[in-house]
Amino acid sequence: MEVKRKPIEFYSTQSVNRNDKKSVIDALSSDFLSRGPKIQAFERKLGKWCDNEWVVVVNSGTSALQLAYQVSGIKEGSLVWTTPLTFAATANAAVSLGAEIDFVDIDPETLNLCPLLLEEKLKEAKKKSKLPDCLTVVHFAGNPCEMEKFFSLSRHYKFKIIEDASHALGAYYKESPIGSNEYSDISIFSFHPVKMITTGEGGALLLSSKNEFELADSLRSHGMVTPSRTGSTKKPMWYYEQQYLGNNYRMSEIQAALGLSQMKRLEEFVKKRNELADIYSVSLEKMPIKTQTILKNNKSSYHLYTIEILDKRFSRDDLYLYLKKNGIGCQVHYIPVHMHPFYKRKGFKKGLFKNSEAYFEKCLSVPLHQGLKKKDVLEVCSRLEQFFTKKRDL
Ligand SMILES: Cc1ncc(COP(=O)(O)O)c(C=O)c1O
């Protein structure tokens, strides 16, 4: 029997209950393990939550990004801008289609791509006739970006907006659920175990029209189309033909069954994470720590609770080790994408995106997930307090 670790040892982890397991067992006992009714049911459920009928579920958030870029027409020679403070997949998926990447730095308060810096960069890019084809914004840690500002810039300068909402299922931008595409063209989610809900591995794209939906649906399955899609009544039922260069990005029925069951718990997950985040915010007030600003009228899903050390005398890596030694799991989100060797070889270097780099030097994500209790959060806070009052035993 595998030894279970304590919930506090994870910065985030899945919550799988008896009903989730039953849903998976039922799927295993059904006639379909792939391409069956659970996929459509999961898509409908996600669509209902996000107020968006055009949902395509896939086998990872990365696959969802890849399809989002393909549907947006990103190809060799396209230019995509995104934030440096994200998981590399946000940029990689565009690069793998032959696109050129560039970055716009973050706002140090919200930790999301800064609309003012974006506007400045767009003005310069227009002078050089080098405007982006697509901007991918990331709701960092589940904190909704300033979507209306991006949207109005996108209509003015004519680029598409993709929301990498890997962290943000369950979050709201003003009245709109993230995924509704109220102020964007396409949104994507990840269902990796640390995310808001899980399917083991998995992801979804939420599109803005029937045409886009049909293209993404075909691309997740080798670019094939069936007579029901082509409208041909002359072809036999078994017939399919390849129209595009697609791939196998399909989610299985087993994963969809878990996703369906997890969706029933999403509201509870968001509530629990928000409650625990409130406890952190109150308890950390007097420590030399800065936390992420959630703008008024928005609701974060709180995928992560991130802290930034303000007092230069304390090192992030010392804090990481101290917490780890005391059985507390934490993680760094993220090494800015342009600082990875792969991107440095493309000409990016340290110093280009100073807000992201400064944040990276001093940031840590402390435990926040639905398996934690109030006492666990208080234990983390008390360890943090010990660290900052120098009762350290490193
Ligand atoms: C912001 C962001 N984008 C994309 C991804 C990729 O998602 P997946 O791991 O499901 O492929 C992740 C996952 O870590 C992420 O955090």
The ligand as an ORCA input file, in Angstrom:
! r2SCAN-3c Opt
* xyz 0 1
  C      -0.454     28.715    -17.644
  C      -0.371     27.312    -18.181
  N      -0.514     27.106    -19.499
  C      -0.470     25.872    -20.031
  C      -0.272     24.760    -19.245
  C      -0.188     23.407    -19.879
  O      -1.227     22.562    -19.436
  P      -1.045     20.979    -19.439
  O      -0.080     20.631    -18.367
  O      -2.438     20.474    -19.154
  O      -0.584     20.596    -20.794
  C      -0.117     24.916    -17.870
  C       0.128     23.737    -17.004
  O       0.925     23.703    -16.136
  C      -0.167     26.221    -17.316
  O       0.004     26.433    -15.992
*
